[in-house]
Amino acid sequence: MSAGSEQNESQNVHVRLGDRSYDIVIGKGILPQVEELVSTWLRLDSSTKGTRTVLIVTDSNVAEWANRVQGSFDASGWKTRVFEFAAGESSKKISTIIEAWDALVDFQADRRTVVISVGGGVVGDAGGFIAATYARGIPFIQIPTTLLATVDSAVGGKVGINHPKAKNLIGAFHQPCGVVIDTETLNTLPDREYRSGLAEVVKYGVILDEDFFSYLEQNVHSLNERAPHVLRMAIARSCELKAKVVEEDEFETTGLRAILNYGHTFAHAFEALAGYGELLHGEAVSIGMVYASRLAEKCGRTEQPETEKQVRLLESLDLPTNLSSPESIKMSDVLDRMRLDKKTVGGRLRFILPTRIGHVELIDDVDEAHVIETLREGGLSE
């Protein structure tokens, strides 16, 4: 795998999108370099920094990291402001965005203003949506501080907010000018949040890279211990794999990018019906991948041993593979949520299903009876 040697202090993954190309910089203790990186990406010199403004979007969980980022820009003469909202998925809504727009207006922001998201996936999605919609689009930087965000939502330019009836239903494509991943920010993650991110790391092995899946199997102990060199390797390879998909299908027009949503059709339904925040996104994805693989078995597309490999790895990383209270969720409600999924066309359910570890496919018109059988076996109520 091409992520680099264990001794590397930092490394770059380049996302090739023509004039929207950008770098993902991964390293330890690199937050003090943020202003320098941003100035390089925006081709600024010292004479122009005093006229630039930056809005740092963050939440109440990571204000400390946001303050460090703000200090980096203050020291270089930028005009800065922090927009902070309450932590949690429930804040990813239109009222939060309106407050941010108001803050930008009060800040006299213009099209040269830079929005920087410092936080997890909720902050990254919301900050990106703010940048995509203010003044028809302004520059945007991602600084993810959770493992899930570093390997998933911070890369690829998909930004948005939740609708009361569906997750991420309101959104846009707005590529960042760059992504800065400081692995030191992951040291303070609560264990449950850290493991939630590992689910997305496992996903990349299942959908694209059998060798990477094997690497994860062989390094379970190091992943559980957050060993820096293994964690950096896992992040870099995950970013490389996502970048490759984004480069080939930036706007989800060919169907390739849909493979990144493996397990998500089940996951988004479970996450919403459990109540946003009750089931962490990565936990829902872990469960959703297992359900999707079992559905693939019923469709004759994979074999049980392929599902069991996923179950073993996920459980060895202390991730759930079934709902804790499945009887509290009705199958009819799950199916209704699935019909709102962005992969659904004309009311017909479509799923990303595996054939083997390292390969998945987008399957049109999955027999709903197989879906119902999968949910019933998972213990969901009629």
N, C-alpha and C positions, 0 to 999 in steps of 0.2 A: 504494500500500500504506500501511497506517495505523500503521506502527511508529514514526513520529515523525521529526523532522528530524535531520540529522547533528550539529547543535550540541548536542543534548540531552545533558546529563551523565548523567542517569538517566531511566528511564521505567518505567511500570507496565503489566503485563498482568493484567487481572482475570479470574479463573476463577469463573463464576457457577454455584454449586451450592447455592442456598438457604442454609440455616444452615451449610453446609460450604464456603461461598465463601472464596476467599483471593486474595492478591495475589502476583504475581511481580515483584520489584523488580530491574531490570537497570541496572547502572551501573559506573563505574570508581572503584576505591578506596573502596567502601562497607562493607567489613567492619567498620570501627570503629563503624558505626551498627547493627550486628546486634542488640545488646541493646536498644537503643531501639526498633527495629522489632518485635522479639518482644514486648516489654512492651506496645506499642501493640496488636498483634494479640490478645494475651491480656487486654487491658484491665487491666493492673496499675498500681499506683501505688507510690511509693517505700516506703511503710510495709509493703508485703507482700513485697517482693523478698527480704528477709533470711530468709524462711521457705520460699523456693522452691529447688528443686534442679534441676540440669541435667546430663544425661549427654551428653557429646560423643562420638559414634562416628566413628572415622576409621581410616585405615590408615597403614602405615609410609612411604608415598610423600608424604603431605601433612600430616605432623605439624606442620610450621611454620604452615600456615594454621589448623589446629585450635587451636594454642597462641594464635594471635591472637584467635580467637573466644572461647576460654576467658578470656583477659585482659579482654575486653570485659565479660563477665559477672562476673568476680571484682571488677572495679572498681566494680560497682553493687551488690555485697553478696550475690550469689547463691552458693549452695554448689555447687561444680562438681567434676566428675570426668571424666576422659578414658578411653574404652575404645578401645584401639588393637589392630588385628589385622594379620596379614601381608597385604601388598598382593597382589591377584590374584584371578581368578575362583574359584580353588580354595578360597578362604576363605569363599565364600558357601554355607555348609553348616550343618547343624543343630548341630554341635559348637560352632561360633562363636557361634550364638545362645544356646546353653546357658551359655556363658561370660559372655555379656552379661547374661542373666537373673541369674546368680549375682552379677555386679557390682552390679546394681540392688538385689538383696536386701541385699547388704553395705552399700550406700549408703543403706539404709532409704528407698528410693524409694516414693512413693505416687502416687495418680492425678493429682496436680498436678505431678509431675516432668515435665520437658520433655526429649525426646530430639532432639538436633540431629545430623544427618549432615553431615560435612564431607569431601567427597571425590568420587570418580567414581561410576559407576553401581553398582558392587558395594557401595560404602559406603552409597549411598542406598537401595538395595534392602534390604540387611541391616538398616540402622538403622530403616527404615520397618517392617520385619517385627518387629523388637524392640519398637517402640512399639505396633504393632497387637496384639501378643499379651500384653504385660505388663499385668497388672491389667485385662485385657479392653479395653485400649486407652488410651493416654496421648498427650498432645500431641506433635506431631512437626514439625520444621522441616527443610527441605532447603537445604543450601548446596553446590551442585555445583561442582566445581573442574575438570571436564573438559568439552570442548565437547559430547561425546556426551550426557553427563548433563544439561547445561543445556537441551538441546532435546528430550530424550526422557524418560529415566527419572525425572527430578526433577519432572516435571509429570504430574499425572493420578491419583496415588494408588495405583498398582499397585506392591506391594512383595512381596518373596519371596526364596526361596533355591532352589538347584539340588538336584535329586535325581540320584543317580549315573547314571540312565538318561535324564534330560531336564532341560533348562535351565528354570528358573523354574517348576517343576511344583508346588512347595509355596509358597503365598502367600495374600495377602489384598488387599482394597481398603481403604486407610487414607489419606485425604486429609491432606496437610500443613496446618498453620495458615498457612504462607507459604513462599515460596521466595526466597532471596537469591542473585542472580547477580552476582558481582564479576568483571568481565572481566579484571582484573589477574591473577587466578589462572590465566588461560589462557596468559599470556605464558611461563610456565615449562614448559608441556606439551612433551614430546618430539614431534618432527615426526610420527611415526607415529601417536601418540595423537590429535594434532590432526586429522589427515586422517581418522582413523576417525570422528570426530564429523561431519565434512563429509558423510559418506555419509548420515547421518540428515537433514541439512539438505536434501540433494538429494531425498531421499524425499518430503519435504513438497511440493516442487514437482511431483513426478510424480503424487502422489495427489490433490492438492487445488487447486493454484494454478499454472496455466500461466505467468502473468505473473511469479510468483516464480521459476519455473524459468528464464525468460528473463533475469531480473535476475542470477541466478547465472551464467548463460552469459556475460553481459556484464561480469561482475566477477571472472572467474577469477583474473586477476593479483592483484587486491586481496585475494582470499580466500587465495591462496597466500602472500601477504606478511603476512597477519593484520592488514590495515589496520583500525584501530579502528572507524571509522564504518561500514564495510561489514560487519564482523563483528557489531557491535551490531544493525545492521539485520537481518542473517540470523538472529540469535538471537531477536530480538523477533518477527519474522514467523513463525518456526517455533513459538514458544511460543503465539502467537495462534491459529495453525492447529490446534495440538494442543488448546488450551483449548476451541476451538469444538466439536471432536469429543467431548471429554470431557463438556462441558455437555449434549450431546444423547444421550450413551450412556455414562453414568458406569460402569455395571456390566456392560457388554458384553451387554446383553439384546436390543438391536435389530439387532445385526450391524454398525452403523455404525463402532463403535470398532475393529472388526477390520481396517479399512483401514489403520490405523496399523502393522499387521504386514506391510505389503507387502515381499516379499522375505525375510521372516523364516522362513517354513516351510523353504525351502532353507537359509537362513543358520544357523538353530539346529542343523540336522542336520550341516552342514559344520563348524560350530564345535565341536560335541560330538565328532565322529568324528576331528577333527584333534587333539583333546585341548584342554580348556579352557585358554586363554591362548596357544596356539600361533597361532591365528588371532584377531585382535582382533574384537570384535563388529561394529564399523563396517565392517571389511574383509569380514567374512562377509556383512553386509547388502548391501554394494556388489555382491558376486558374486551374492548371492541375488536382487537386483532384476533383474539381467541374465538370470538363469535363468528368473525368473518371466515376464519380458517375452517371452522366446523360447518359453516354454510357451504364453503367450497367442497368439503367432503360430500355433502348431500347432493351437490350439483355434479359430482363425479369429476371434479377438476383437481383434486389433491387427495392424498392418503393420510390416514390418521397419524402415522409416525411424524409427518411434517408438522402437524398441529402440536403433537406432544413435545417436539423440540422447542417450539415457541413457549409452551406452558412451562417447561422445565427452566428455561433461561429466565423468563419473567419472574417466576416464583423464587429462583435463586437470588434475584435482585430485590426480593421482598415486595413485589408488585402484585396486585390482585388480578385474578384471572376469571372471576365471576362476581356478580353483584352481591353485596352483603345481605340485602333484603329484597330479593327479586320479586317476592310476592306482593310488594307494595307498588309495583309498576305494572300497568295494564298493557297487554300486547297491542291493543287497538291504539293506545296513545303513542306507543313506539312507532307503529306503522304510520300514523298521522305525521309525526315528526320527520320520519324518513322521507315522506313525500315532499317535504319542504327542502330537502337536501339539494344542493346545487348540482349534483350529478343526475338528479331525477329529470327525465324528459317526458313530457306528455303524461305525467302521472305514473309512468313505468319506472320501477325501482332499478337502479344500476349500482353495482358494487365493485370494489376492487377486491379481487379474489386471488389467492396464491395458487400456483401449480406446484411449486417447490420452494425451498429456502433460496432466496436470491432472485425470484422471478414472480411477478404478479401481473394480472391483466384486468382491464376494465370490461366488465361483462354487462351487456344490455339485457333488459327484460328478464331478470331473475324471477323464477317461479315464486310467487308470494307464499305458496304452501311450504316451500323449503325454509323461508324466512320464519314463518309462524312455528314450524317444527323446531327450528334452532332456538327460538325464544322460549318455547314451551319446555324444551329440555333444560334451559337455563333457569327454570323455576318461575317465570313470569306468570302473572295471573291472566285469566281469560278476560 
